[in-house]
Amino acid sequence: MRKQNIVVGAVAVIFGLGIIMLSRDMPLFDESGMLGERFWPFCLAWLFIGLGVLQLINVYQQRAAGDTSVDLSSAPVRKAYWVAGLMGVYAIALCYGGFIASSLVLIPIVMRIMGEKRPWFLGVSSVLIVACIYIAFTMIFNSPLPESMFSE
């Protein structure tokens, strides 16, 4: 498992560096001081690099502590597989349903997979999360969120 973790960490660092290299000609901020085309890819690139470095550090710390095996068929890992598949469906749903509708469906499903059982909490937290994201991106960052292709 250690070799796979090293590969994942190295690929994350290389992917982050690739994003930085490919977006180097884009402006970080535009003429009026608003966020430019490069801002979010640049942030994500550094996130990939940081997570890759942390993955590599974790591999070397675990080597010192001794090898540990991972059961890839355990319940938590199966939950991660479900959520990963759900993210693929969500990416497609963003095109057809837009951000608001897709997220209002996705968030409670993911919370339910992770063990939350109170229906009122699922509903209220989903609406609040979507509202906060919508306000942050559309009003503060002046960055549009995906809209439904049917609303065009």
N, C-alpha and C positions, 0 to 999 in steps of 0.2 A: 504494500500500500504506500510505502514511503516514496517509491519511484514515481507513482502516479501523482502524489502530492507535489513532488518537485516539478514535474512536468506542468501541472496546473498552475503553480506559482510562477514558473518561468513564462508560460504562455500569457498569463495575466499581465506581467510586466511588459512583455513584447507587444501585446495588444494595446496597452496604454501608450507606450512609446510610438506605436504606429499611428494612433489617433492624433497624438501631438504633432507628429511629422506631417500627416495628411492635412491637418487644419492650420498649419503655420501661416498660410497666406490669407486667412480669414481674419477680420477684425474682432478683437475681444470686446470692444465697445464701439458704438457708432459715433457720428459727429456730435450728436446731442447728448452723449453720455449714457445712452441706454445700452442694455446688454446686446452685444453683437452676435454674429453667427457662430463664433468660436467659443463663447462663454460656456455653454453646457457641455459640449464635447470635451473641452479642456478640463472642466471639473470631473467629468466621468473618467477621463484618461488618468488623472492623478489618483482617483479612487481605485481604478484597476491596478495601478502601479503600487499603491499603498497596500492593497489587499494581497497582491502577489508577494510583496516583500514580507508581509506578516505570515503568509503561508509558508514561505521558505524558512523564516525564523522558527515557526512552530515545528517544522520537520526536524530541524537540528536540536530543538529542545526535547522533542520526543525521543530522538536517538539517544540522548544522554540518559533519559529516564528508562529506556528499554522499549522494545517493540510491543505495540498493542494491536490487536486484531479488531477489525470492524466487520460487523455482520450487515451486509448490504441488503438483507431481506427482513431486517427488523422493522417494527411498527413505525418508529420515527423516520427511518429512511424511506419507507413506503409512502408516508405522508409527504415527504419532500418530492418524491416522484409525482404524486398526484398534483401538488401545487405547481411543479414545473410544467406538467401537461396543461394545467388550467391557465398558466401564463401564455401558452401558445394559443389557446382558444381566445383568451382576452385580447391578444394582439390582433387577431382577426376581427373580433367583435368591435374593437376600436374603430375600424374602418366603416363598419356598417351601422353601429349603434352610437358612436361618438363616445367621448370620455365620460360624461355624466351617467348615461344609462348603463354602460358597460361596467363602470366602477361601482355603481349602486348594486349591481348583481354580484360582481367579483368579491368585494370586500366581505360581505357576510358569509359567502361560501368558504373563503379562506379562513375566516375566524371560526367557522363551524368545524372545519377540518382540524384546526389547532385546538379544539376542545371547548370553545365557548358555547354554552347551551341556552342562555337567557335571550329569548326572542326580542324583548324590548331593547336590550343592550346592543344586539346585532343591528337593529334598525337605526337606533339613535346614533351609535358610533359611526355607522356607514354614512349617514347623512352629514354628520359633522366633519368627518374626514374629507368627503368629497367637497363640501362647502369650503373648507380651509384651503384645499388644493386649488379650487377654482378661483377663490379670491386672491390667493398668493400669485398664481400665474397670470391671470387676466388683468387684475387691477394693479398689483405691485410690480411684477416683472414685465408687464405689457407683452406677454407671450401667449398666443392663442393655444388652446387645447384642441385635440382632435374633435371634429364635429361629425355627426352622422352624414353619410353620403345621401341619405334621403331628404335631409333638410336643405340641401343646396338647390 
